[in-house]
Amino acid sequence: MSARRWLIVVLSFAAALGISGWIVWSGWAQGGAPPLLPWWAHGGALGVVAVEIVARSLKLRWSALAIGMELPFRTSTRVILGGDFAAGITPGRSGAEPARYLILAEAGWPAAASILVLFIELFLELVSLIITAVLLTLLFREAGGIIGLLMGVIAAWALLVGGAGVGGWFLARHHSRGKPPAFARRLGFNAGAWRRVQRALKALRRSMGQLRSAKKRILLAATLASVLHIFARITVLAVLLQGMAPDTAVAPLVVWSLVLMFGSSIAPAPGGGGAVEFSFKLAFGSLLAASVLAGALLWWRFYTFYLYLLLGALAAGSTVLRALRERPDEVIAEAPTP
């Protein structure tokens, strides 16, 4: 990334940390220091994070297996963690898919297969989100208005994933030959790079037929793994509060966690720019004591965001930074063509 983009990242994270500090200071002033989190609560949160990472790795691996492609578990884990790292340091999580794409390319995957599997993964995420929302509605009927907000988040995600799918279909059908269109030139694609994209689009159009013959049982297993990963992520806060305020009602913790989880993914600033922290205070300010709120925010953000940044940096940091540093045509050039 350019120096300007790194400056935006720094400023966005500074805003997030500044709002967190303000919430902690306010909680300290009103109710004293946040309660200490017992070791078993940390262990429980780490266990939930481990389950979530394994579930997402299996989801990606099984998505590939459903269309006859072998993706080792270690590689799939590196792909998802690298995507988390890129998502955390780019506006609107825009760096996630290019980073995952380049990691797959370095693993020897053809361009069309990489794009297809990433599309399947996004589609299963949307399906599992809908399933999770329905289950939460049945489990927590008293949640009422929060469920309505959750439906709005689902609609936003549907537009995001659906728009990506329609865009890929349109490119495959209308821009698989000829000169680079105006939008591609603005993104930095020259004629040579666009020919690589065209070859990938042609291969993708041919490989779309694989979806019709995809193994339904494996896709079902991937969907269940996706549902498990969502449930794991949204239970982190409930696990943490068992160590700080065990009498807190579970329903708002779980439902609001889902709203914040997917709502933050469409925040334009890297890392949310403080929007997640501010939304957390709005969501739980009337439910939790000030000191508990401060401690819950710090540990919840660590176990749902900062820890993933660290793991992603360790797993694929150099690859991710190269994917973000290079122009789009250079990233495409990394991928083998069928």
C-alpha positions as CSV (number, residue, x, y, z in Angstrom):
1,M,0.0,0.0,0.0
2,S,1.0,3.6,-0.5
3,A,2.2,5.9,2.3
4,R,-1.2,7.7,2.1
5,R,-3.1,4.5,2.6
6,W,-0.9,3.5,5.5
7,L,-1.6,6.9,7.0
8,I,-5.4,6.2,6.7
9,V,-4.9,2.9,8.5
10,V,-2.9,4.5,11.3
11,L,-5.5,7.2,11.8
12,S,-8.4,4.7,11.7
13,F,-6.8,2.5,14.3
14,A,-5.9,5.5,16.4
15,A,-9.6,6.5,16.3
16,A,-10.6,3.0,17.4
17,L,-8.1,2.9,20.2
18,G,-9.0,6.5,21.2
19,I,-12.7,5.6,21.5
20,S,-11.9,2.4,23.4
21,G,-9.7,4.5,25.8
22,W,-12.6,7.0,26.3
23,I,-15.0,4.2,27.1
24,V,-12.5,2.6,29.6
25,W,-11.8,6.0,31.2
26,S,-15.6,6.7,31.5
27,G,-16.2,3.3,33.0
28,W,-13.3,3.8,35.5
29,A,-14.7,7.2,36.5
30,Q,-18.2,5.9,37.0
31,G,-17.8,2.4,38.4
32,G,-14.1,1.8,39.2
33,A,-11.7,-0.4,37.4
34,P,-13.1,-3.2,35.1
35,P,-13.3,-6.5,36.9
36,L,-10.5,-8.9,36.3
37,L,-11.2,-11.7,33.8
38,P,-10.6,-15.2,35.3
39,W,-8.2,-17.6,33.6
40,W,-11.0,-20.0,32.6
41,A,-12.8,-17.2,30.8
42,H,-9.7,-16.5,28.7
43,G,-9.4,-20.2,28.1
44,G,-13.0,-20.4,27.0
45,A,-12.6,-17.5,24.6
46,L,-9.4,-19.0,23.1
47,G,-11.3,-22.3,22.7
48,V,-14.1,-20.5,20.9
49,V,-11.6,-18.8,18.6
50,A,-9.9,-22.1,17.8
51,V,-13.3,-23.7,16.9
52,E,-14.2,-20.7,14.7
53,I,-10.9,-20.9,12.8
54,V,-11.1,-24.7,12.3
55,A,-14.8,-24.4,11.2
56,R,-13.9,-21.7,8.6
57,S,-10.9,-23.7,7.3
58,L,-13.0,-26.8,6.9
59,K,-15.7,-24.7,5.1
60,L,-13.2,-23.5,2.5
61,R,-11.6,-26.9,2.2
62,W,-14.9,-28.6,1.7
63,S,-16.1,-25.9,-0.7
64,A,-13.1,-26.8,-2.9
65,L,-13.7,-30.5,-2.4
66,A,-17.3,-30.2,-3.6
67,I,-16.1,-29.1,-7.0
68,G,-13.4,-31.7,-7.2
69,M,-10.4,-29.6,-6.0
70,E,-8.1,-30.6,-3.2
71,L,-7.2,-27.8,-0.7
72,P,-5.0,-28.9,2.2
73,F,-6.3,-27.9,5.6
74,R,-3.1,-26.0,6.3
75,T,-3.4,-24.0,3.1
76,S,-7.1,-23.2,3.8
77,T,-6.2,-21.9,7.3
78,R,-3.5,-19.7,5.8
79,V,-6.0,-18.4,3.2
80,I,-8.7,-17.4,5.8
81,L,-6.2,-15.9,8.3
82,G,-4.5,-14.0,5.5
83,G,-7.8,-12.7,4.4
84,D,-8.6,-11.6,8.0
85,F,-5.4,-9.6,8.2
86,A,-6.0,-7.9,4.8
87,A,-9.6,-7.2,5.7
88,G,-8.5,-5.5,9.0
89,I,-6.1,-3.0,7.4
90,T,-8.1,-2.0,4.3
91,P,-11.2,0.2,3.9
92,G,-14.5,-1.8,3.8
93,R,-12.5,-5.1,4.1
94,S,-11.6,-4.6,0.4
95,G,-8.3,-6.3,0.7
96,A,-9.6,-9.7,1.9
97,E,-10.4,-11.3,-1.4
98,P,-7.3,-10.2,-3.3
99,A,-5.1,-11.5,-0.5
100,R,-6.9,-14.8,-0.4
101,Y,-6.7,-15.0,-4.2
102,L,-2.9,-14.4,-4.1
103,I,-2.4,-17.0,-1.4
104,L,-4.2,-19.6,-3.5
105,A,-2.2,-18.6,-6.5
106,E,1.0,-19.1,-4.6
107,A,-0.3,-22.6,-3.7
108,G,-0.5,-23.4,-7.4
109,W,-4.2,-22.9,-7.9
110,P,-5.6,-21.9,-11.4
111,A,-7.2,-18.4,-11.5
112,A,-10.6,-19.7,-12.4
113,A,-10.7,-22.3,-9.7
114,S,-9.6,-19.7,-7.1
115,I,-12.3,-17.3,-8.1
116,L,-15.0,-20.0,-8.1
117,V,-14.1,-21.3,-4.7
118,L,-14.0,-17.8,-3.2
119,F,-17.5,-17.1,-4.7
120,I,-18.8,-20.4,-3.2
121,E,-17.3,-19.4,0.2
122,L,-19.0,-16.0,0.1
123,F,-22.3,-17.5,-1.0
124,L,-22.2,-20.1,1.8
125,E,-21.5,-17.3,4.2
126,L,-24.7,-15.6,3.2
127,V,-26.7,-18.8,3.4
128,S,-25.3,-19.6,6.9
129,L,-26.0,-16.0,8.0
130,I,-29.7,-16.4,7.1
131,I,-29.8,-19.8,8.8
132,T,-28.3,-18.3,11.9
133,A,-30.7,-15.4,12.0
134,V,-33.7,-17.8,11.7
135,L,-32.3,-19.9,14.5
136,L,-31.8,-16.9,16.7
137,T,-35.3,-15.6,16.0
138,L,-36.7,-19.0,17.1
139,L,-34.4,-19.2,20.2
140,F,-34.8,-15.6,21.4
141,R,-38.3,-14.5,20.4
142,E,-38.1,-11.7,23.1
143,A,-35.2,-10.0,21.2
144,G,-37.8,-8.1,19.1
145,G,-36.3,-5.0,17.7
146,I,-32.7,-6.3,17.6
147,I,-33.9,-9.1,15.2
148,G,-35.2,-6.4,12.9
149,L,-31.8,-4.7,12.9
150,L,-30.2,-8.0,12.2
151,M,-32.4,-8.5,9.1
152,G,-31.2,-5.1,7.8
153,V,-27.6,-6.4,8.2
154,I,-28.5,-9.5,6.3
155,A,-30.0,-7.4,3.5
156,A,-26.8,-5.4,3.3
157,W,-24.7,-8.5,3.0
158,A,-27.1,-10.0,0.4
159,L,-26.5,-6.9,-1.7
160,L,-22.8,-7.1,-1.2
161,V,-22.5,-10.8,-2.1
162,G,-25.2,-10.7,-4.8
163,G,-23.5,-7.6,-6.4
164,A,-20.2,-9.5,-6.5
165,G,-21.8,-12.5,-8.1
166,V,-23.7,-10.5,-10.7
167,G,-20.5,-8.5,-11.4
168,G,-18.5,-11.8,-12.0
169,W,-21.2,-13.2,-14.2
170,F,-21.4,-10.0,-16.3
171,L,-17.6,-9.9,-16.7
172,A,-17.5,-13.6,-17.7
173,R,-20.3,-13.1,-20.3
174,H,-19.5,-9.6,-21.8
175,H,-15.8,-8.9,-21.2
176,S,-14.0,-12.2,-21.9
177,R,-12.6,-10.8,-25.2
178,G,-11.7,-7.4,-26.6
179,K,-9.9,-4.3,-25.2
180,P,-10.0,-3.4,-21.5
181,P,-13.2,-1.5,-20.6
182,A,-12.9,1.9,-19.1
183,F,-13.3,0.8,-15.4
184,A,-10.5,-1.7,-15.8
185,R,-8.1,0.9,-17.2
186,R,-9.0,3.1,-14.2
187,L,-8.0,0.2,-11.9
188,G,-4.6,0.0,-13.6
189,F,-5.1,-2.9,-16.0
190,N,-3.1,-2.6,-19.3
191,A,-3.8,-4.6,-22.4
192,G,-1.5,-7.4,-21.5
193,A,-2.9,-7.8,-18.0
194,W,-6.4,-7.6,-19.3
195,R,-5.7,-10.6,-21.6
196,R,-4.8,-12.6,-18.5
197,V,-8.0,-11.6,-16.9
198,Q,-9.9,-12.5,-20.1
199,R,-8.3,-16.0,-20.1
200,A,-9.3,-16.3,-16.4
201,L,-12.9,-15.2,-17.2
202,K,-13.2,-17.7,-20.0
203,A,-12.0,-20.5,-17.8
204,L,-14.3,-19.3,-15.0
205,R,-17.3,-19.4,-17.4
206,R,-16.4,-23.0,-18.4
207,S,-15.8,-24.0,-14.8
208,M,-19.2,-22.6,-13.7
209,G,-20.6,-25.9,-15.0
210,Q,-18.8,-27.6,-12.1
211,L,-21.4,-26.1,-9.8
212,R,-24.1,-28.2,-11.4
213,S,-22.2,-31.3,-10.6
214,A,-20.9,-30.2,-7.2
215,K,-21.2,-32.8,-4.5
216,K,-24.3,-31.7,-2.5
217,R,-23.4,-33.6,0.7
218,I,-20.0,-31.9,0.9
219,L,-21.6,-28.5,0.2
220,L,-24.0,-29.2,3.0
221,A,-21.1,-30.0,5.3
222,A,-19.4,-26.8,4.3
223,T,-22.6,-24.9,5.1
224,L,-22.9,-26.5,8.5
225,A,-19.2,-25.6,9.2
226,S,-20.1,-22.0,8.2
227,V,-23.0,-21.9,10.6
228,L,-20.7,-23.2,13.3
229,H,-18.2,-20.5,12.7
230,I,-20.8,-17.8,13.0
231,F,-22.2,-19.2,16.2
232,A,-18.7,-19.5,17.6
233,R,-17.9,-15.9,16.8
234,I,-21.1,-14.5,18.4
235,T,-20.7,-16.5,21.6
236,V,-17.3,-14.9,22.5
237,L,-18.9,-12.0,24.4
238,A,-21.3,-14.3,26.3
239,V,-18.3,-16.5,27.4
240,L,-16.3,-13.4,28.5
241,L,-19.2,-12.0,30.5
242,Q,-19.6,-15.3,32.4
243,G,-16.3,-14.3,34.0
244,M,-17.4,-10.6,34.7
245,A,-21.2,-10.4,35.0
246,P,-22.6,-14.0,34.9
247,D,-26.2,-12.8,35.5
248,T,-26.4,-10.9,32.2
249,A,-29.1,-12.0,29.8
250,V,-27.6,-14.1,26.9
251,A,-30.0,-13.1,24.1
252,P,-28.9,-9.5,23.6
253,L,-25.3,-10.5,23.9
254,V,-25.5,-13.1,21.1
255,V,-27.8,-11.2,18.8
256,W,-26.0,-7.9,19.1
257,S,-22.7,-9.6,18.6
258,L,-24.0,-10.9,15.2
259,V,-25.2,-7.4,14.3
260,L,-21.8,-5.9,15.2
261,M,-19.9,-8.8,13.5
262,F,-21.4,-8.3,10.1
263,G,-22.2,-4.6,10.5
264,S,-18.5,-3.9,11.0
265,S,-17.6,-5.7,7.8
266,I,-19.3,-3.0,5.8
267,A,-17.7,-0.1,7.7
268,P,-15.7,2.0,5.3
269,A,-12.7,2.7,7.5
270,P,-9.9,0.1,8.2
271,G,-10.6,-1.6,11.5
272,G,-13.9,0.2,11.7
273,G,-12.4,3.6,12.6
274,G,-14.0,3.5,16.1
275,A,-17.5,2.8,14.7
276,V,-17.5,-0.7,16.2
277,E,-16.4,0.5,19.7
278,F,-19.0,3.3,19.6
279,S,-21.7,0.9,18.5
280,F,-20.7,-1.5,21.2
281,K,-21.3,1.2,23.8
282,L,-24.7,2.1,22.3
283,A,-25.8,-1.5,22.2
284,F,-24.7,-2.5,25.7
285,G,-24.6,0.8,27.6
286,S,-28.0,0.2,29.2
287,L,-27.4,-3.5,29.8
288,L,-23.9,-3.6,31.5
289,A,-22.4,-1.6,34.3
290,A,-19.9,1.0,33.1
291,S,-16.9,-0.8,34.5
292,V,-18.1,-4.2,33.1
293,L,-18.8,-2.5,29.7
294,A,-15.2,-1.2,29.5
295,G,-13.6,-4.6,30.3
296,A,-16.0,-6.5,28.0
297,L,-15.2,-4.1,25.1
298,L,-11.5,-4.5,25.5
299,W,-11.5,-8.3,25.6
300,W,-14.2,-8.8,23.1
301,R,-12.3,-6.7,20.5
302,F,-9.1,-8.6,21.3
303,Y,-10.7,-12.0,20.8
304,T,-12.8,-11.1,17.7
305,F,-10.5,-8.7,15.9
306,Y,-7.0,-8.0,17.1
307,L,-6.1,-11.6,17.7
308,Y,-7.1,-12.4,14.1
309,L,-4.9,-9.6,12.9
310,L,-2.0,-11.1,14.8
311,L,-2.6,-14.6,13.6
312,G,-3.1,-13.4,10.0
313,A,0.1,-11.4,10.1
314,L,2.0,-14.5,11.3
315,A,0.3,-16.9,8.8
316,A,0.5,-14.8,5.6
317,G,1.6,-11.3,6.4
318,S,4.2,-10.9,3.7
319,T,1.9,-12.3,1.1
320,V,-0.9,-10.1,2.1
321,L,1.3,-6.9,2.1
322,R,2.5,-7.9,-1.4
323,A,-1.1,-8.3,-2.6
324,L,-2.0,-4.9,-1.3
325,R,1.2,-3.3,-2.6
326,E,1.0,-4.5,-6.1
327,R,-1.3,-3.3,-8.8
328,P,-4.3,-5.4,-9.8
329,D,-2.7,-6.5,-13.1
330,E,0.4,-7.8,-11.1
331,V,-1.8,-9.7,-8.7
332,I,-3.6,-11.4,-11.6
333,A,-0.2,-12.2,-13.1
334,E,0.7,-14.3,-10.1
335,A,-2.1,-16.8,-10.7
336,P,-1.5,-19.7,-13.0
337,T,-3.9,-19.9,-15.9
338,P,-5.6,-23.2,-16.9
